[in-house]
Amino acid sequence: MRVNRHIEAIIIAVIYLTCLYFWTLPIKDNPIPYGEVDAASHYALADYTYYSDRSISELPYYIDKRYGYDNKFSAHTLWYPPPFHTSLAIAAVFGGESDYSIYVANAIFCSLIVLAVYFLVRRLYNIEAALLSSFLLIFSIRDIMIYLWGQWPERMAFAYLPLIIYCFYMYCKSYLDRNEKPIYIYLMSILLALNLFIHPMDFFHSVAALIIITLFFFIKERKLFFNARHISAAIVLFLLIISVFPFQTMNVLVRLQTDDTSQGGTGRISRLFYWFKPQESNKGVPQSYFSYKSMIGPYWSIPLLLMGILFLMLRRKKKDLVILGWLVSLYIMIHLDVIGKGRVHRSLSGTAHIFYPLMALGLIYTFSLIPKHYRKAIKPLLLLVFAVLMFFSVGLPAYNSLKDAYSGIARINPIQYGFSKWLRESTIEETDNLYHMGSISLARTRWLWMIGHRHMIDSTRYSLDEINSTHIIIDYSDLTMLQNKEALLQLQEFEERNLHNNTLVYSTKYIRVYELEN
């Protein structure tokens, strides 16, 4: 199908703006930060970078108290390279404030996979498959879950993979056509380095895809399809770029030699006969996360997926091998637990990125079975019907998940948010330790901690006697909202019995802060 370029640009713009509308629903009416503890860490780095008006390398005290040893090579420094969080901070500068701007920018970054997949499929195949793939990715619930929980860099980094394998394909194709274009291999090298900067797990996904695609090309061509000088120059370029952030690059290498990524299931060969089988180590992840029906689409879509794979396997053009290589590499990455490695349930989140294009290709190439004189009329109708059915199957659940994300008690309340903003500007020393009483979860204390720029200790994890605290926060706000009268009474009794001789430095109806006497 031929479409005017201007019309095509308008269509993909509408699709992506629709995506941004959906993905920003959690902050549409409530700009208070949300997410699990990973979200708090990424927010903290971006917020502090914005607040200090400079990119950082060494961690401030309040972040260092939790993440000071996450960099295994150089303690007390950033464990991620700074580009991702600095970019969020720059967005906050343009937005004029941190919280809302950081989340809008993050929605843009995390949804770039929609555009990346569109680009790859459009360049390799056709506009129908590209538009359908990108439309479906708006509602990829597994992507949305990871995005909401807070693994933000991981979401953005997946968008590099389609661009990397496209550059590799174009370079190899140009070499085989005897019209060498080394710019593509150099661009691939730059993208690989940036991929590593954003998130190492996704970098290894990209490397795995390149290895499998290379293997498939060797099998097909039975000869070299690259210039050794170009490859050598690309490797040198890659090494030069990653050397810009040596502490963070070395952190990746050190972690590869530790057990941080070890997984249960070592040696269970039966795992290889499943696309994914939940592990015992996946506690805290809902069972729906491992369901094809809940995450990808209804079961009737599986034949279309298989048709797409079958078509590519039978045809085996170079561009088909690129997609098949991506698919096989993803299979390998989500089965690394067989040898006890990898964060395989997080690698699973890349499934929709390849399944939806395969599904779209399967649907489109199924039309070749229809007689030509009917095909032109039936094809647009069936594409529309498929898109509508998929929207009702996965689009509406995705909309509801985003619309209701972290509502009510699931994120810190306005009283706590206001207190955190006060704390950030307060005269309480940045190296003080505040003991938070009244917390209902570690995540809530972590959010007060990171928004307030002061180290906090969660009373649900440590007793007061275990901690050398300088201040105590008496927080009635959550317990009042939950109408937990017993816990409220216990907290009131503690305050009256133990804190009447200490200096009150902050006081509202629901939150009070005492400076402890030495």
Buried (B, 14 or more C-beta within 10 A) or exposed (E): EEBEEEEBEEBBEEBBEEBBBBBBBBBEEBBBBBBBBBBBBBBBBBBBBBBEEEEBEEBBBBBBBBBBEBBBBBBBBBBBBBBBBBBBBBBBEEBEEBBBBBBBBBBBBBBBBBBBBBBBBBEBBBBBBBBBBBBBBBBBBBBBBBBBBBBBBBBBBBBBBBBBBBBBBBBBBBBBEEEBBBEBBBBBBBBBBBBBBBBBBBBBBBBBBBBBBBBBBEEBBEEEBBBEEBBEBBEEBBEEBBEEBEBBBBBBEBBEEEEEBEBEBEEEEEBEEEEBBBBEBBEEBEEEBBEBEBBBBEEEBBBBBEBBBBBBEEEEEBBBBBBBBBBBBBBBBBBBBBEBBBBBBBBBBBBBBBBBBBBBBBBBBBBEEBEEEEEEEEBEEBBEEBBEBBBEBBBEBBBEBBEEBBEEEEBBBEBBBBBBBBBBEBEBEEEBBBBBBBBBBBBBBBBBBBBBBBBBBBBBEEEBEEBEBBBBBBBBBBBBBEEBEEBBEBBEEBBEEEBEEBEEEBEEEBBBBBBBEE
